[in-house]
């Protein structure tokens, strides 16, 4: 019987293989673990298997975080460039057509005034 079938609760095939290599393969679920000096070797093997799996997970999370950080930095730079370009466009149009900008500001003020009166 392969180690993966003896330990159905173990999620990772790597853990199953390492646990099986550590000597737990011979233990039936209803049997007690060995009581000899072999148990310390088995516990060391299990500790190494768990540490190896956790180290692998930590390395993958670290790499994912680095990629995510690089992507968010690039997105932030693009957003800043877009915002700067939009602000420059609005500023240039306001200089060319000041009365339209004044009309928009008055219209927004009137809409805010009507909205605040309807709540009272």
N, C-alpha and C positions, 0 to 999 in steps of 0.2 A: 504494500500500500504506500503510495507516495506521501511525502510530508504534507502536501497541500490538503489531502483528504483527511489526514489525522487531525489537522488544526483548521477547521472550517471558519473559525472566527477571525483568523488572521487575514488582513485585507491585502497585503502586499506579497506577491510571489517571492520576492527577495527574502522577506522575513520567514516565509514558510521554508524556503530552502536552507537558510542559515539556522533556523531552529532545528530542522531535521538533521543538519550537519553537526549541531551541537550535542546531539545524543538524546534528544527528546523523542526521536522517531520510534524507539523501542517501548515507550511508555504507553500503555493502554489507558484510555480516559478513566477507567474505574480502578486502575492500579495506583498505588502510592509511588512517588518518585523513589529512586534508589537511595539507600541510606548510607552508602559507603563513601569513600573518598572521591568517587566518581561524581557525586553531587556538586562538589565545589568546582570541578572542571566543567560540568554542565552549566552551572550558574555563571561561570566566567564566560563560557561560550554564548550564553543567552545575553549577558551584558554587552558583549562585543557586537552581537547581532543587532541589538536595539540601538546601541550607540552609532553603529554604521548606518542604520536606516535613518536615524534622526539627523545625522550629519548630512546625509544625502538630501533630506527634505530641506534642511536649513540652507544648503547651497542652492537648491532650486528656488527657494523663496528669495534669497539674496539676489540671484540673477534676475528674477522677475521684477523685483523692486528697482533694480538698476535700469532695466528696460523701461519700466513705467515712469521712472524719474526722467529719463531722456526724452520720452514721448511727451510728457507734460511740459518740459522745458521748451521743446520745439513748438507745441501748441500755444504756450504763453507768448513766445516771440511772434508767432503769426498773429495772435489776437492783438498784441500791442501795435504791430505794424498796421493791421486793418483799422484799429481805433484811431491811430495817428492820421492815416490817410482820410478817414471819414471826417475827422475834426478839421483837417485842412480844407476839405471840400466844402463843408458847412461854413467855415470862416470866409472862404473865397466868395461863395454865393451871397453871403450876408453883406460883404463889402460891395459887390456888384448891384444887389437889389435890396437896399436897406428898408424900403417901405414894405416890401413883402414880408421881411423878417419881423417888422413892427406889427403888421397885420396878424401874423401867425401868433405872436406873443399876446396880443389883445384877445384874439379868439380863444386861446388856451385859458387866459384869465377869466373870460366870461363863462366858459364851460365849468371851470372850477367853482366859480361863484354860484352858478345854478345848481351844481351838484351839492354844495354845502347847504344851500337853502332848503333843498328837498329833504334833507335829513332832520331838520328842526321841526 
